[in-house]
């Protein structure tokens, strides 16, 4: 049986083990363009040889700034297969963070496959040794070339044998640095996480022990950014099992592509599951009286029925008339929906389970390559993030912090030895910063974030994330920021649901109101107040929201207010909206 210890060997493994005519698939001009196993591996080799020709040496960093597609994987695997260091960056990263990451990583080679940043890099080409773009470039600028030009040069370098890369010229070892992945920096500057070939291969080796995929039977849709370690390792796992992967060029096309491709596996973040749920509720409410009553009753049943209890007659009835349609809207073949990147509410897990779609929630960090624990078929316990992944060791410190060790633990933070020492102790345990517990069966539960715990002026600790999730469960709220640190009571900033605003205006019967007028309308304000009152009933007295303020503008990645994963940049937001925050503590408490 073939095995591999680095990504040079991984490429050979894929080529030798699988035959799949539609391994990787991109949607171009309405049609699918497929790469077979042989086409993919040969393209990677040509790309790698082209990089070598242009001067990329072992250990050199190469930045990838691209949308998620097959070319992203070709470039990433080509870089790592010659012992160079892949440095992925989000296409929509703020310019401030982009410049920081470029400087910190010290890259001299850039692959840019996005209109968002192409012009910038062409203008700044003098700063780098080579810029590789997707589209045509100025042929008089010798620092620029295209992806196709890179492949042509690579083919010339390979010659007839095609084996130039895989001799003693470029040895790659498990302990070699493979990639630098920048964290989102929600609480400060992004940190470059150094991951070795051993770190990443560890994940592929052990994920296959709990998730079983079969080439020719299973297929996957990928829409999350591969610049994030979660989707990146998932897609490499797909490749390691030889299954077909279909890339979504824009998230707005996700529903159409899922219905067309009918995948068996899908990886998501909780926000996507929230939107699917909200859309289902919205569609039900806009239906005729009979359909509306039927659908809303079915949704309520799925929301409140205890998961994993025997179905009753009414459940079979709702399944045939309502739940089956939802599953069909998601392709009708999904057997694995894997959620990561952020905590998933118990309400959503219960709902999807009751409509016949099991969600398998996992947990990990960029620093752990990333998976530490995951629920999987046969071992799916709601409310937990699953059993610890084979090959990973977890223990709970005396203060409740989750500590992890194993071959998946990062090499360290790039250019930050002191910060590395602050999170990896002398015994090799990584201090995750998350709080949790392990039950007798080895299932891990996350109970909070150590660094994000906020202490009120009365000495009580508040975990903001859970409260923010409850707030955002309402259709009127797009984002929420809890404020408690050093304050006499908890308050929050609320942000409108911008993506759904047009639909919300119609639904609430105010189709012509402006954003300001809509959120200032007495009915809307009453709904928000009632929502917060209901949330407060479920919270401890010191956690209850004493005041809130609606900020009538959208948070964006470009303004450095959200991370590329759409997480809040808390410290930045606290400073940006300091005036609004202070005003809440000079008003009367609402509850």
N, C-alpha and C positions, 0 to 999 in steps of 0.2 A: 504493500500500500504506500502510495506516495506521501511524503511529508515535506514541509518547508519551514525554514527558520528565518527567512528574510524575504523581501519583496522581489528580489531577483529570482529566487527559487519559486516564489508564488506564481510568477508569470509562467514559468515552465510547467508548473503543476496544472494551471488552468488549461494550457494548450494540450497537455498530454491526457488529461482526465475527461474532457467534455467535448461533445459535438452539439452545438446549438447554433442554428442559423440566425436566430434573433436574440442574441445575448444582450445587446444594448440597443435601445431604440429611442430615436429623437423625432419629435413632431416638427416637420419642416414644411411650411406652406400647405398645411392641412393634411399632409401625407406622412406616413411613418418611414423613416430611413433607418435600416437595421444594420448592425455590425455582427457578423458571426464570430465565433470564438477565434477562428484563424485570422479573420480580418482585424479583430481587436488586438490580438497579441502581436501581429505583424506591424500594426500601426504604432503600438507602443515601442517596438524595437526601432522603427524608423525615427520616431520622435526622440528617443534616447540617443540614437547615433547623431541626430541633428544637433541636439544640445551639446554633445561632446565636441562636435565640429566647431560650434560657436564659442567654445572655451569653458564650458561648465565642467568643473573638476569635482572629484569626490570631496564632500564637505561643504561645497558652495551652496548658498541658499538661492532658491528660485521661487519668486512669488507667483501665486495663482490668484487672479482676480477675475472671476468668471461666474456666470450663471451655472446652475446645475445642469449638466448634459454629459454625453459620452466623452466629449473632448476634455472635460475637466478630469475624468478618470484616466484618460490616455496620458495627459500631461503629468498628473500626480504619480502614476505608476512608473512612467518613464524616468522622472526625476529620482525616485527612490531606488529604482533598479540599477542606477549607475552610482549609487552611494552619495548622491547629492541630497540636499535637504529641502523638502517641500514646505513652503510657507503660505498656506491658504489665507485669503482675506475676503471678507464679505464684499460683494459688489456695491452694496448700498451703505457701506461703512461711512461715517462722517469723515470729512477731509482732515479734521484734527487728529482723529484716531488713525487714519490711513498714514499720514505723515509720521506719526509716532511709531507705528509698526514698521514702516520702511526703514526709518533710522535705527530703531532698536535691533531689528533683524540683520541689518547690514547687507541686504540683498542687492545684487548687481544685475540680475536677470529677472525680467518680468514677462509673464504671460497674461494678457488682458483680453477677455472675451465678453465685454459688456459695453454698451453705449454710454453707461453712466460714468465711466472713467477713461474711456479710450482717448478722447481729445486731450485730457490732462497729461497722460503719459507720453503722447506724441510730442506735446509741447515741452515736456521735461526729459526727453530722450537723452539729452546730453549728460544727465546724471547717472545713466546706467550703461552697462556694456551692450546689452541687447534687449529690445522690446519686441515681443512676439504678439501680433494681433490677429484677430479672426478675419478681418476684412483688409482690403487693399491699402497700401501705404505708399508714401513718397519714396520711390526707388532711388532717389539721389541721397537719401539719408542711410548711411551704412549701419546705423544702430537699430534700424527697423527692419523687420521681416514679417511675413505672414505665417500662419500655422501651416498652410499648404507648402509654402516655401521651405519651412523647417523640415517637413516630411520629405520633400524632394531632395534636399541636401542630405538628409539622413539615409535615403535610399542609395545615393551615390557613395556615401561613406561605407555602407554595409557591403556594397558590391554584390556578387552573386551568391556568396555563401550564407549571408544573413546571420552569422554566428559571432560577429566581432565583439559583441558585448559580453559574451558569457565564457570568457577564458580567464586567464590569470591577470589580464590587464586591469580589471576593475573588481577586486574582491570586496564583497559586502558581508559584514558580520552581524550577528544578532544584536550585539551591543552598540552598533553604530547608530548615530542620530539619524532618524528618518524624517522627522517633521517638527516644526515649531508651530503650535496652534495657540493663537491669542485668545485669552478668555474675554468675556464680554465686558468686564470692567464695570459691573453695575454699582460697585461701591468705590470706584476709583479708577486709576490708570489700568489699561489692559496689561496682563502679564503673559509673556511668551512661555508656553508650556513645552518643554523638550521631551519628545517621545521617541523611543528607540524602535528598531525593527522588532526586537523582542517584546516590547510593550504591546504593539499592535497585533503581532502574530499570536500572542497569548490570548487575546480576545477572540480571534477567529477560531483558534483551537478549542476553546472551552464553550463558546456560544453554541457550536454545533452539537454539544452534548445535551443541550436542553431544548433547542429549537431544531426540528427535523424537517428539512426541505428536500424536494426531489426534482432534479432536472427533468424537463419534459412534462411535468405535472403542475408544479408551482410557478407562479409569476408574481411580480411585484410592480407597484407604481411608486415612483420616487418624486417627491415635490419639495421636501425640506432641503435647505442649503447644505451641500456637501462640504462647505467650508467649516461647518460645525461637526465636531468629532462624532456626535451621535449618528447622524445620517451617513457620514463617511464610513464608519466601521460597519454599519448595517449594509451598505451597498457592497463593500468588499466581502462581507459574509455572503451576500447573494452570489457574487462572482465565485466564491470558494465552493458553492454548491451547484454552479452551472445553470442557474435559473434565469429566465428572461426578465429584464428590467426596462420599464417604460418611463421615460422622464417627462415631467410636466413643465412646459416652458413658462407658464404663468399660472399662479394659483387659481385665477378665475376660471381656468379650463379644467380644474381638478375633477369636478363632478362629471363633466362630459367624458373625460378620458377614462375615469373609473367605470362608467357605464359601458364604454366602448371596449376596453381591455378586459374587464371583469377579472381583476387580480385576486389571488388567494391571500396575499400578504400586503399590509399597509402599515407604515410607521407614521405616527402623528405626534403633534404636541397638543396639550389639553385645549388650547384655544380653538383648534379646528373642530374638535368634538363638541365644544360649546356652540359653535356656529351651525353645525349640522343640526343639533338639537333645536336651536332658536329658529332655524329655517323651517323645521318640521312643525313647530308650534305656530309660527306665523302663517304657514300654509293652511293649517287646520282652522285657524281663526277666520281666515278669509273665505272658507268654503261655505256651501249652503248649510242651512240649519241642521239637517239630518247628518251630513258628513262632519260638520263642525262638532256636533254633540258626540258623535261616535268617536272621532279622532281624539278630542280632548279628554274624554273619559278613558280611552285606551292609554293615552300619555300619562294621565294621573295614576292609572293602575301600575304602569311600569315604573313610575317615580316612587311609589310607596310600597309595592310588594316586596317582601323580604327576598333577597337574592338566594338562589339555590334551594328554594322551597318547591315542593311538587306543584305543577300547574293545575289550576282548577278549570272547570268548563268555560268560564268567562275568558280565561287566558287563551284557550284554543280558538275561541271566537275572535278575540282581538288580534291574534296572530294571523289568522286567515284574511281579515279585512283591513288591518292597519299595519302591523309589524312587518308582514311579508313585503309590503310595498316599500318600506324604508330599506330593507335588506336589498331589494331589487335596485333601488336608487344608488346603492353602493356596490353594484355589480352582481350581487346575488351569489358570489362564490367566496367571499371573505371568510377565512377561518382563523386568521391571525391579525389582530389589530394591536400593534405594540405602541404604547405611549411612553414618551420620555421627555426630557428637557425641562420639566416643571412638574410640581405636584398636581395630581388629578383628584378632583373632588369625589367623595363617596357617592354623592347624588348622581353624577354622570356614570360612574361604574355600575351602580344599581340599575339605572335606566337602560343602558346598552345591554347589560346582561339579560334583563327581563324581556328585551325585544329580540333576543337571540344572537347578539353580537358580543362575544366575550372580549373584554379589553385586558391586555396583559401589561401591567404597569411595571416599569423598571426604574432603576436608580443608579446614578454614577456621576462622575465629574470628569472634566477635561483632564485633570491630573491623574486619573485612574484609567484612561485609555478607551472607553469611559466606564464600562459596565461593572458595577459592584454586586448588584442583586437584580433579579428579575422574576416575575411570575411567568409561568409557561404552562402549556397544556398538561393537565394532570396535577399541577401544583399552582393553583391560582386562588389566593386568599385575599378577598377584598379588604381594603383598608391597610394593606401592607404593600411593600415594593418587591415582595417575593423572597425566595431563598437566596442565600449568598451564592454567587456564581462559582462553579468548580474552579479551583486554582487560585481563588481569592480567600484571604483571611480577614475576618471582621471581629472586632471586639469593641465593647462599650466602656469608655473611660468612667471614672468615678463621678464626673460631672455630667454624664450622659452623652458626651460627644462620641461620634462614630469614628473609630480608627480603622485603617485598612492597610494591608501589606500583601505583597505578592509580586510576580513578574510584570504585572500591569501598572505598577506605580511609576510615575514619571521619573526621568533622569533629574529634573530640577527646573527652576525658572530661569529662562535665558537672561544672562547678565545680572542675575539677582541671587548671589550665593547666600546672603543673610536671610532673605525671605524664604529660600529653599530650606535652610536650617530651621526656620521658625515653624514650618509645617511638617517636616519629616524629622522625627526624633532619632537619636543615635541607634535605636534598635530597629530602625527602618519602617516604623509605623507612620503613615500619613494621617495627619489630623484634618479631617474633612471640614470641620466647622459646622457640620450638621448634627443635630441631636436626634437620638433614636433609641430603639430597644429591640432586642432579639427575643422571640418567644421560645418555648421549649422545643418546637419543631424546626427552629432555625430560620423562621421568617422575620425579615427586617421591617420595622415600622419607623417612619420618619416623624418626629414629633415637633421639630422646629429647626430654626437656623440660629446657631450660637451667636454669630456676629450680627444678625439682624434683629435679635431680641432688643427691644427698646424698654428702658426703665423710666417710669413716670417719676415725677417729683415726690410722690408718696412712697417710692421704693418698690412698686409693683412692676413685674415684667410683663410685656405684651409682645406677642408674635404677630407681626403685621400681615404676613402672607395669607394666613387662613381667613382673616377678616376681609382682606382685599378680594379674595376669591368669592366670598359670600356677597360682597357688594356688587361685583361684576356679573353675578348671576342674573341681575335684572337687565332687561332689554334696553333700558334707557342709559345704562352706564357702560362706557367703553373701557375706561381705566379708572383705577382708584389708588390713591396714595395715603396710607395711614401715617399719622403724626402722633408720637407719644413721648419720645425721648426728652426727659427733663420737664415735661409738661404736667399740669395738675390733672388733666384728663385727656382722653383720646379724642382726636379729631381726624378728619379726612378731607382730602381734595378729591372731587369727582370730575371726570372728563366725559363728554358726550360720546355716544355711539355713532361716530361719524359715518362709518360704512353703511349703516342701516338707516341713516337719518331720513332719506326720502321716503322709505317704506314706513318708518315710524310716523311721519307727519300724516300720511294717508290713513294709517291704521287708527291713530288717535283722533281723526276727524278734523285735523288742522292742516290741510294740504298746502296752504299758501303762507303759513307763518315762517318767519325767519328763524334761524337757530336760536337767537337770543329771545325772541318772542315765544317760541315753542317751549324752551326750558324755563321761561318765566311764567308760563301759564299756570293758573292755580291748580288745575287738575294734574299737571305733570309734577308740580312741586309737592302736592299732596301724596302722589304715588311714591315719590322719592322718600318723603318723610315716613310714610307707612312701611316702606321697605327697610329703612334703617331701624325703625321701631321693632320690626319682626326680628331683625338680626340681633338687636340688643337683648332680646329675650333668651337667645341661645348662648350669650356670652357671660363670663364672670363679671361681677360688678365693676372691677377696675379696668376691664377691657371694653366696656360699652362706649359707643361713640357719643360724645357730648355735643359736637357741633360739626357741621360740614359746609363746604363751599364748592359750588359748581364753577369750574374754569372752562369758559366757552371757547376753547381752541384745541386743536389736535396736537398730540405729542408725536414727534417724528424721530427717526433715526438720524436724519441729516442734521438736525439741530442738537444732536448729542443727548437727547432726552430719553431715548430708548436704545437698548442694545440691539444688535442685529437679530437676536432671538426674541425681540419685542419685550424684554424685561425692562423694568423701570431702572433708570440710573438715579438711585435714591438721593445720594449726596448732592448731585447736580440739581435735581428737582427741588430739594429743600432750600437751596440757595436761590434758585430762579423764582420760586413762588413764596419767598419769605414774607413779603408784604401781605399776601393772601392768608398765609398761615397765621401771622401775628393778628390779623383782623378777627380770626375765629376766637381768639382768646380775649378779645375786648368786647365780645357780644354775649348776649344771654345764652345759657346752655339750652339746647333744644330738647333734651330728655334727661 
